[in-house]
Amino acid sequence: MRVTPLALHHAPLLHTLYAAAPGYFALLGTRVPSFAEVQRDVEIALLDPRRHLELLHDAAGELVGSLDCKQDYPNPGDLTINLLLIREDRQSQGLGERAVRDLERRVPRGTTRILASVLGENPRGARFWERLGYTFALDARPSLTWYAKPLSVLPTQPGGDSLRAV
């Protein structure tokens, strides 16, 4: 899995990715965001130094997903995955698991727990996180549930102050 930190000029790619995953937005009871909405969301996210937005590419370089996470949220030492999105035509191919395992290997130094939020009624999403060793942590329904995985070993990579693309 190749990771590209998302910059404002990548907003069209993110919009294309969202359009390739309409089921996710339908699950939330909303439509796919417009390009202008995606661009504005990226602008706002980039203002927060704790937010990390990434585009995910397969081994051939094809855009297959995105990852949005926030460092030290909701508590210091937490890394919260706000959204892991894989294109619908590429789901169930192990790409989501690969993206999560990659993230787990490159978490910022000092991270003690990874949280994953599951929006809406999404039993498939809950099962995904449970398969990866995350356990139910908090019920905030109807909008979301949280799954957590404590980290027992700090990363050994040098310079672990923020997420690093690998």
C-alpha positions in Angstrom: 0.0 0.0 0.0 1.4 3.4 -1.0 0.3 6.4 1.0 0.2 10.0 -0.3 -0.4 12.8 2.2 -3.4 14.7 0.9 -2.9 18.3 -0.1 -5.5 20.8 -1.3 -4.7 20.0 -5.0 -5.7 16.4 -4.3 -9.3 17.4 -3.6 -10.5 16.3 -7.1 -9.0 12.8 -6.5 -10.8 12.6 -3.1 -14.0 13.7 -4.7 -13.6 11.0 -7.4 -13.0 8.5 -4.6 -16.1 9.5 -2.8 -18.1 9.2 -6.0 -16.8 5.6 -6.3 -18.2 4.8 -2.8 -21.8 6.0 -2.8 -22.9 3.2 -0.5 -21.0 4.7 2.3 -22.8 8.0 2.0 -26.2 6.2 1.5 -25.5 4.3 4.8 -25.2 7.7 6.5 -28.4 8.9 4.8 -26.7 11.5 2.7 -25.6 12.1 -0.8 -22.0 12.0 -2.1 -20.5 15.5 -1.3 -20.1 17.9 -4.2 -16.6 18.8 -5.4 -16.9 22.2 -3.6 -17.9 20.5 -0.4 -14.9 18.1 -0.6 -12.5 21.0 -1.4 -13.8 23.0 1.6 -13.6 20.0 3.9 -10.0 19.4 2.8 -9.1 23.1 3.4 -10.6 22.9 6.9 -8.9 19.6 7.8 -5.5 21.0 6.6 -5.8 23.8 9.2 -5.7 21.3 12.0 -2.1 20.1 12.6 -3.4 17.0 14.4 -5.4 15.8 11.3 -3.8 13.5 8.8 -5.5 12.9 5.4 -4.0 10.4 3.1 -4.7 8.9 -0.3 -4.2 5.1 -0.5 -2.8 3.5 -3.7 -2.4 -0.2 -4.5 0.8 -1.8 -5.7 0.1 -0.6 -9.3 -0.3 3.0 -8.1 -4.1 3.0 -8.6 -6.1 5.2 -6.1 -8.1 2.7 -4.0 -9.0 4.6 -0.8 -8.4 7.3 1.7 -7.6 7.6 5.4 -8.5 10.5 7.7 -7.2 10.3 11.3 -6.5 12.7 14.1 -3.6 12.5 16.5 -4.2 13.0 20.3 -7.9 12.9 19.9 -10.0 12.6 22.0 -7.2 12.2 24.6 -3.4 12.6 24.5 -1.9 9.4 23.2 -5.0 8.5 21.1 -5.0 8.3 17.3 -8.6 8.3 16.0 -9.4 7.0 12.6 -12.3 9.2 11.5 -12.7 7.5 8.1 -11.1 4.7 6.2 -12.8 4.5 2.8 -12.1 2.0 0.1 -13.7 2.3 -3.3 -16.7 0.0 -3.6 -15.2 -1.9 -6.6 -12.1 -2.7 -4.6 -13.7 -3.7 -1.2 -13.3 -7.2 0.2 -9.8 -7.5 -1.3 -7.8 -7.0 1.9 -7.0 -3.3 1.1 -8.7 -1.9 4.2 -6.8 -4.4 6.5 -3.5 -3.5 4.7 -4.1 0.2 5.2 -4.8 -0.3 8.9 -1.8 -2.6 9.5 0.3 0.0 7.7 -1.0 2.8 9.9 -0.4 0.7 13.0 3.3 0.3 12.0 3.8 4.1 11.6 1.8 5.7 14.4 3.4 8.7 16.0 5.6 8.1 19.0 3.6 8.3 22.2 0.5 6.8 20.7 -1.0 4.4 23.2 -4.3 3.6 21.6 -5.9 3.7 18.2 -9.6 4.4 18.0 -11.9 3.8 15.0 -15.2 5.5 14.7 -18.0 3.6 12.9 -20.7 6.0 11.6 -24.4 5.1 11.5 -25.8 1.6 11.6 -22.9 -0.3 10.1 -22.5 -3.9 11.3 -20.1 -4.6 8.4 -17.9 -1.8 9.6 -18.0 -3.0 13.2 -17.1 -6.6 12.1 -14.2 -5.2 10.1 -12.7 -3.5 13.2 -13.3 -6.5 15.4 -11.5 -8.8 12.9 -8.5 -6.6 13.2 -8.4 -6.9 17.0 -10.3 -3.7 17.9 -12.9 -4.0 20.7 -16.1 -2.1 21.3 -15.2 1.0 23.4 -18.1 3.5 23.3 -21.7 3.6 22.2 -22.6 7.1 20.8 -25.5 5.9 18.7 -27.4 6.7 16.6 -24.5 8.6 15.0 -21.5 6.4 15.8 -19.8 3.7 17.8 -16.1 3.6 18.7 -13.7 0.6 18.6 -10.3 0.7 20.3 -7.0 -1.1 20.2 -4.4 -0.4 22.8 -0.8 -0.4 21.6 1.6 -2.2 23.8 4.8 -1.5 21.8 6.0 2.0 20.8 7.1 2.3 17.2 10.9 1.9 16.8 11.1 4.0 13.7 13.2 7.2 14.1 11.5 10.6 14.1 8.1 9.2 15.2 6.5 12.6 15.9 3.9 12.5 13.2 2.5 10.1 10.7 4.9 9.3 7.9 4.1 8.1 4.4 5.8 4.9 3.5 
